[in-house]
């Protein structure tokens, strides 16, 4: 492939493809045996890409660049990485496509730039982003503000009338969570969004779900659809069916049972296993697609930090407010806050935020923390590699570990009462064997001197109270032997968690700062 004087593209393809392109694209011409040249403008490039996509996957087909690379200004606070430009180029000339870039590679910004470019061309007026609740603000709204700040953006969440107002309000980007689409279906249908972007698209792998059927009903022949996930069909080849039916329905059979029989064989009455050809068939079905692994993105920083917002349930929020009221009364009585008292009370608030707290009688009070568990599952689903979850409090470790095991994830626990020999065995297995996939670790039990480079993702279930402990936790994967770029995820549901994560990332660690943070949280 060769771009000539920023005005034409020359490619080499086999004779049937060359002849088809020349017959469909007016501003194109044959050049020698198997070469052709076409005018490098949007319409011509999109037509050529569509013809070549129909012949994918084929490693010998050229990657067609979009005119976005020549014409777009790439607005925003940050300069795009090379892989982000390539991703935006790929998406911008495809009405329906997959983006399988790994988590942490910046595919959110790439999709925003591609959408903004299409808006500049007048091909797209409004974009609907469908994503998990935990990243509506921290990933999508924040990235829109940083990369396309000239565009309007609204989050459709909360009461029905608030969602309706956002959806019908003329915002160029509207962000909504998966289940909100069904609730606001009529409003969304009436709004006639030109482009729908699905983040963490495995949520739409099953055509039998209401979620999938609602989305399929929203799509028209002219609707643009980009589906993004770092782990396509990671649990079963059958999962590719639902995704393909939305983006490229001609690549799979009409019925899921026929697809299952193509990619799986029945070993016993209740056990199906992938056929030898399953990986190839899934690859064919999930086209057109682009994928960048973190290790391929040489310009990325070694560690990428992300935040997932997880709302507190009413039960936990009520107790959280009760504790704050109690602490404020204590402050009024003493008129002085010591560092010890501040740390103890902040710990109480962090425990509630994380899902369980010790009462004054040393009993454990557990709360409904399903939003936080859902956010954790989203992180696990978006990476195919091993994960470490740092959970500061013993009573919450049990909740997290139980959830992982119940949901089929192999997981082990390292906490204070695990013996040295058992700890060594668990770490060796984690580093060398397929299982466990996840280690749930109490930070104080394994934050120093331990190598856990089999993982490239860390999740902080709750923030720790020490900058030194925080940095040592991250250093478990950020050390010699790490082969991949790394991602650190903060789960954040309360204001005190937000404040402490900010303190940790700013490397602020002193007693007075802790007291000041506590006073800010108490509003005094």
C-alpha positions, 0 to 999 in steps of 0.5 A: 500500500502506498499513499501518493502525494496525499491524494491517491492510494495505490494497492496490490490485490488479486485480479478479481478484487481489483476488477471489482473495485474498479467497477464500483469505485468511479475514481479508480484505475488499474495500474499494472498486473494486480495494482490499482490506484484510487482517489484518497477521499472519504467516499472512495476509501470507504467503498474500497474498505467495504469490498476488501472487508468482505474478503477478510480475514486475509493476511495479504490484503492491504490495510486501507488508511482513512483520510482522517490521517490527512485531514483531521486535527486530533483535538484534545489535551493529549497527542494521540498514540500511533495505535490510536490513530490507526484505530480511529482510521479503521473505524472511521471508514466502516459503518459496522466494525469491531475494535478488539484492542486490549483494555488500557490501550486508549480505544475510548479516545480513538472511537471519540476521535473517529466519531468527531471526524464523521461529525465534521464530514456531516455523516454522523450527527449524534452518538449513543455510547452504551457502556457499563455504569462504572465507566460512564463518567470516568472513561467516556464522559471524561475522555470526551471532555479531554479529546472532543471538548467542543462537542456536547455530552450528557449522561442518561442515568437516574430518574426516567424524566432525567434520562428522557431529557438528556436523550432528547436534549440534542447532546451530540454524545449521549452515554447510557448503561446497558440496562438503561437502553431497555428502560429508555427504548422509546426515547432512544428510538425517537432520538434516531442516533446515527452511531452506536458505540458499545463498550465491553461488548461481551454484554451482547454475546447472547441473542436470547437476552432482552438486552440483545433484542432491544439493541437489535431493534434499535438498529436500522440499515443506516445505523453505524455500530462499533462494538468494542471489547478486549476479550471477544468470545473468551469463554466460549466460541458460541459467544461470537454468534451474538456479536457477529449477528449485530455487526456482520450477520452474513458471516454466521448462520441464522440460528445459534444452534447451527453455529454451535454445531459448527464450532463445538462438539458434544463430549457428553450430555451436558459437556460441549468442547471447541472443535479444532477449527473453532478459533479460525471460525470465530476469527472469520465471524468477527470481521471487520476487526482491529486489535492491538494488544498492550504489548504491541503499543510501544508508545504507551506508558508502562502503567495505566491507571483507570477509575471505575465509579461504583454507586453505593447501594441505599443500604450502604449509603444510609449506614455511611451517612449514619457514621458521618453524623456520629463522627461529626457529633464526636468532633463537636464534643472534643473540638479537636481531631487527632491523626489517630482518630481521623485514621480510625474513622476514615477506616470505618467509612472505607470499610462501609464503602467496600462492603462490610464493617465491624460493629462496636461489638466486633460483629461483621455487618455486610452490605449489598455491594452488587454494583462493585462486584459487577464492576470487578467482573467487568475488569476480569472480562476485559482482560485475558491475563491474570489479575491481582485484587488488593482488598484491605479488610479481612471481612471483605476478602471473604465476600470477594473470594466467594463471589469469584469462586461462585462465578467460575473464576479460579482464585486463591487468597493471601492474607495475614493468617496464611503460612509462609509455606502456603503463601510460597506455594500459592505464589509459585502456582500463580506465576507458573500454572494456568490456575489460579487466574486471580489472587485476592491479597490483603495488601499488608500480607504481600506488598513487599518483596513478592514477584507477581508478574504473571498478572498485568492488571491490579484492582484496588477493591478499596484504597489503602491508607499508606502511599508506601503500601500503595506503591509496593502493591503496584510494584508486585507486577511492575518489576523485572519479568513483566512482559506486558503493559500494566493496568491499575484499576481503582474501584471508587464508590464514595467521596472518601475513596475518591479523596484517598485515591487522589492522595495516593496518586499524588504521593501525599502521606503525612498525618496532617494531610490525613486530618485535613482529608478527614475534615473535608469529608466531614465538611468541617 
